[in-house]
Amino acid sequence: MRAFNPPDCSIARAELRAILGSAGWSPDVIADAELAFHELYINAWQHAGSPAPSVLVSLQPAKLRVAVCDDCPDLPPEPCTPADPYSLSGRGLHLVRALTHRFGATATKTGKVTWFELDAAA
C-alpha cells in the first residue's frame, strides 16, 4: 500500500542549497537545481512508487549532478505536453529539461536512476 502524502524532501533540498551556496553558485542556479531535484524526487514517489527515493549528489568545481534512485525499472517517457492545458500534472519533466543542461535516466538491476546536470556558469 502506498502513502497518499509525498515523502518530505525538505532536508535534501536544504542540503543541496547549502552545498551549492558554500561553493559560490548563483542563487538563480541554486533555485533551478532545487526545483529540478524536487520534480525528480516527487516523480520517483508518485510514478515509481518509491516511499523514500534515494538521492545522490555529486559536485565538481564546475558541474553538479543530482540523481534520484527508485525501484521501478520503467524509464520515464519523453516529456510531452499534456493534452489538457488545465491538467494538474504532466509538466515536471519539461521543467527539468528546461532548467538543466543535461537530463536522463538509466536502468539499474533494481530500478532506475533519473538524473540531471547543471553547469556552474549557467
Secondary structure, 3 states (H helix, E strand, C coil): CCCCCCCCCHHHHHHHHHHHHHCCCCHHHHHHHHHHHHHHHHHHHHCCCCCCCEEEEEEECCEEEEEEEECCCCCCCCCCCCCCCCCCCCCHHHHHHHHCCEEEEEECCCCEEEEEEEECCC
